[in-house]
Amino acid sequence: MVDRNATSIYEEFGESRLPPGQNRTNRFPVLSKSGTPSQDMETWEFTVTGAVENELSYSWDEFNELPQEIQRQDFHCVTGWSRFDNEFTGVPFPTLAERAAVRDDAEHVLFHARDGYTTNLPLDECLRDEVLFALELDGQPLPSEHGGPLRVVTPQLYAYKGAKWVTGVEFRSEPKQGYWEKRGYSNTANPWEEERYSTL
């Protein structure tokens, strides 16, 4: 299994590993829009739809058979805290994009989650190897309060761009705002530029 250290990603965006306006913590606060949803792993399904040649559907066991890697990442919450050196194990976004054969007209991605949450990203932002569908945290199954059994992590962005309890990826030719983006949060969400809220 590939073991990747992604903690130097900040060098692309700024001089400090800790983005401006953030405080480092060893805690892992729990934040969500409406609490932790219940899930039946016997009926759990992950789908890849939209502007792709091959729409995909995975059961929990099938998803776990996809190629995985371990990544050490930093995690930045828009509310002002950062947690360093998280060890996530999961499936890199490009792995699924390749299997789905994303069409040339796809430029955007909308993530869907069990609790109705959505979040949007440009496709080129998602195609980084560091964008991970995480199944484990620090060698243990991802806790349900942190998005388990499966969440997205986006170490180059504020964490609301990483959907908890993710159930699907929709590739789109046109953008569609997600849950927090509709409520005034930034579409780009770059922590080193403090892009917390929309400028529109």
Stockholm file with secondary structure:
# STOCKHOLM 1.0

chainA/1-200         MVDRNATSIYEEFGESRLPPGQNRTNRFPVLSKSGTPSQDMETWEFTVTGAVENELSYSWDEFNELPQEIQRQDFHCVTGWSRFDNEFTGVPFPTLAERAAVRDDAEHVLFHARDGYTTNLPLDECLRDEVLFALELDGQPLPSEHGGPLRVVTPQLYAYKGAKWVTGVEFRSEPKQGYWEKRGYSNTANPWEEERYSTL
#=GR chainA/1-200 SS CEEEECGGGGGGTCSCSSCTTCEECSSCCCCCSSCCCCCCTTTCCEEEEESBSSCEEECHHHHHTSCCEEEEEEEECTTSEEEEEEEEEEEEHHHHHHHHTBCTTCCEEEEEETTSCEEEEEHHHHTSTTCEEEEEETTEECCGGGTTTCEEECTTSBGGGSCTTEEEEEEESSCCCCTTGGGTBCSSCCGGGTCCBCCC
#=GC SS_cons         CEEEECGGGGGGTCSCSSCTTCEECSSCCCCCSSCCCCCCTTTCCEEEEESBSSCEEECHHHHHTSCCEEEEEEEECTTSEEEEEEEEEEEEHHHHHHHHTBCTTCCEEEEEETTSCEEEEEHHHHTSTTCEEEEEETTEECCGGGTTTCEEECTTSBGGGSCTTEEEEEEESSCCCCTTGGGTBCSSCCGGGTCCBCCC
//
